[in-house]
Amino acid sequence: MKTLYDMERSGNCYKVRLLLALLGEDYERVTVDLTREEPREASFLALNPRGEIPVLVEDDQAIWDSGAILVYLATQAVDRHWFPDAALARARVTQWLAVAANEVHHGLAAARAIRLFGRTGDLAQSQAVGRCALTLLDQQLARGPWLAGEAPSIADIACYPYVSIAEEGALSLAPYQNVARWCRNIESLPGYTPMMARQPSA
């Protein structure tokens, strides 16, 4: 049985929960409260020396970092489209994992963290990076329904969470119609589960 250490409002944790739901996998959840001392306790640091979530544990092995966990789960999946075996296709997916970890993280995720959680940072700068990320995604999605091919992959799962809640960072998806359509495509996938109790994108 897999065990996921996570927090409901974390977009990075949601990436893992979403893929697990789409794969139809059972798992146990352990909530980690980032506002308390839990991530800095020795027992948690033994799982992830960075003291961050998410962490996935299976067969007494801990995997940390949302991107690494997505790769781990997709590599095990029966449906190979989540992380294709072909070298070029796998490289295409990995490119968008990098976008999720950079432009999306430093833009959309950062703007949300500043507005909702009072994190220190330059909101205007984060929003500017967020708009660049949305433009990049919109241009790519003008070419097809998914970021890295003709089927959904972990490229889509990695980028979707913070894009879908961009409004929490005061960024509208209205100018990015290809992105809005892509969000609806993801929300229509069998097994889709929302981050929290909220309605899918209009």
N, C-alpha and C positions, 0 to 999 in steps of 0.2 A: 504494500500500500504506500502510495506517495503521501508525503506530508508537506504542505505549503505554509511557510511562515510569511504572513502578509498583513496588510492593513487595507480596509475597504476603500478608502479615498485615495490611495496611491495609484496613479496611472501605471506605474511600472509593475506593480503587483497585479493590476487588472489585466495587463497583457497576458500574464501567465494563466490567470483564471479563465480568460476568454478562450485561449487555445485549448486548455483542458476541457472546457465545455464543448467546443466545436469537435474535439476528438472523442467526446463521450467518455472521458476517463473519470473514475472515482478517485477521490483524494480526501485527506483530512486537512482542515484549516486550523492554524494556530495564529491568533491575532497578536501582533507585536505592537505595543504602544510606543511610538517614537517620542512622545512627550515625557516618558518616564525613563527610568534607568535600564529598562530591559535590554535594549540593543547593546549596551556597554557591559552587561554582565558576562562573566567568564563563560557560562554555559552557552550563551548565544555567540560570543566571539569565537568559540570553538567551531561553530558552524560557518560563520563568515567573519574573518578577521577585520573586515571593513566596518562591521557593525551596522550593516544596511539590509533592507529588505527589497525584494523578495529573496527567500532561500527555499529551495526544493530539496527534500531529503527522500532518497529511495535506496533501499538495501544498505542502509547505514552510510551512504555516500551523500554529501551535501554539495549542491551546485548553487552558486550565487551569481548575481547579475541577471537581469531580466533577459537580455539578449542571449546569453549563454544557456539559460533555461529553455528559451524558445527553440534554440538549435537542438538541444538535448531531446526535447519532446518530439520535435518534428522529425528528427533522424530516426526515432523509434516508430513513428506513425506508419500505419499500413498505407494510407494515402500519401504517395510520394510527392504530390504537388506542393505540400507545405514547405519542403526543403528539397528540391529536385536533386537527383543524383548526378546529372550531367554537369561538368565543370563550369561551362559558361552560364548555364541557368542558375547554378548555385552562386556564382559570382554576382549575377544580377540581383539576386535576393540580398546578398551580403552588402551590396552598395546601399540599399535602402535601410538596412540595419544601422549603417553608419549615419545616415540622415536622421534616423530616429534618435540616435545617441548624441547628435550634434545640433543641427538646426532646430529640430522639433524640441529637444530637451532644453536648449539654451534660449529658445524663443517662447513657444507655447507653454511648456511646463513651467518655465521660470516666471512668466507673466502671471500665471495662475497662482503660483506659490507666493509671489509678492502681494497679490491682491487678496487672496483668501486666507493665507496663513501668516502674513506679516513678515515674510522672509526679506532679509536685506537685499537690495538690488535696485537697478535702474529700470523702472517699469517701462518707460518709453523706449529704451534700448531693447529690452526683451520683446516688446510688442513689434518693434521694427524687424527683429530677427524672425519673429513668428510670422509676420507677413511675407518675408522672403521664403520661409519654409512652405507656407501655403501656396505661394506662386509656383515654386518648384514642383510641388505635388500636383497642382492643377495642370501644369504643362505636361507632366508625365501622364496623367490620367486622361488627357485629351487624346492620347494615342491608343487607349484601351481601358477595359474595365478594372484592371488590377495593376499594381505597381511593377510587378516583375514577371509578366507573362500572361497567359490566357486563363489562368486559374489562380485562386487566392493562395497566398503563401505567408510565411511568417514576416515577410516584408510589410504586408498589409497590417498584420496583427501588431507589429512593433510600432507603426506610425499612428494607427487609428486612435488609441485612447486619448492622448492629449489633443489630437485634432478634433475629436468628437465633442470635447468639452472646452473648446477654444473660447467660447463666450465667457467662461469663468475667468479668463485673462483679459476680458473686454476686447476680444477679437471676433468679428463676425465672419461667418462662412458665406454670407450672401454674395460677395463678389467672386466666389470660387465655386462655380456650379459643377465642375467636374469632381471636385472634392466632395461636395454635398451629395452627388449621385453615388460616389464611391462609398460614402458612409451608409447610405441606404442599402447598397449592395451587401455590405458586411452585416448590417442589421437584419438582412433577409436570409442569411446563411442558416441552415438547420443546426440547432443547438446554441444559437447566439444567446448570450446573456448580457444584460446591461451592467455597467459599472456599479450602479446603485439603483434604487427604485426610481427610475426616470423613464420618460417616453423616448423612443427612437427619434432620430432627426426627422424633421418635416420634409 
